[in-house]
Amino acid sequence: MTDDELIEKIRKDLAGQALEVLHPDRRRIFLKVAPEALVSAVRLLRDAYGFTHLSTISGVDKGETFEILYHLATTDTTVHVRTEIPKSHPHVESITPIIPGAILYERELQDMFGLSIDHIPDPRPLVLPDGWPAGNYPLRKDWKFERPEEIIPGGKS
């Protein structure tokens, strides 16, 4: 199937849920969906088109919104499913029931951006150290790094 045929089939199958479909390069497709259409879009891509490999989930702080990109692949095509959620209500549904390996990336989004991943099977922190201050999300644009006081064991504090 050619890229154009795949794009047309995805547009048809998503029937209005696809807000935008871009094709910047051969075998690379960017699909933008509303947050409420995310789970059904990922399920369709997995079941109808064989996009079973989730290479990663990326997040971007765009100021008033967060953009989340789900990078799905087959052996010859990559589809980047994009959705935007407001910073004032940063909730998105978990895709872990569809692609179980997504849990690690979703937990990372919670830690680094402060997103709420609804219905995530295991919401514990993943990448930040124990004792990390609540409400500090290192990948948000408004986060300020405060260097801790250095303590040299056996030396001056």
HELIX and SHEET records of a PDB file:
HELIX    1   1 ASP A    3  LEU A   14  1                                  12    
HELIX    2   2 PRO A   35  ALA A   37  5                                   3    
HELIX    3   3 LEU A   38  TYR A   49  1                                  12    
HELIX    4   4 ALA A  102  PHE A  113  1                                  12    
SHEET    1   A 5 ALA A  18  ASP A  25  0                                        
SHEET    2   A 5 ARG A  28  VAL A  33 -1                                        
SHEET    3   A 5 THR A  78  PRO A  86  1                                        
SHEET    4   A 5 THR A  65  ALA A  73 -1                                        
SHEET    5   A 5 HIS A  53  ASP A  61 -1                                        
SHEET    1   B 2 HIS A  91  GLU A  93  0                                        
SHEET    2   B 2 SER A 116  ASP A 118  1                                        
END                                                                             
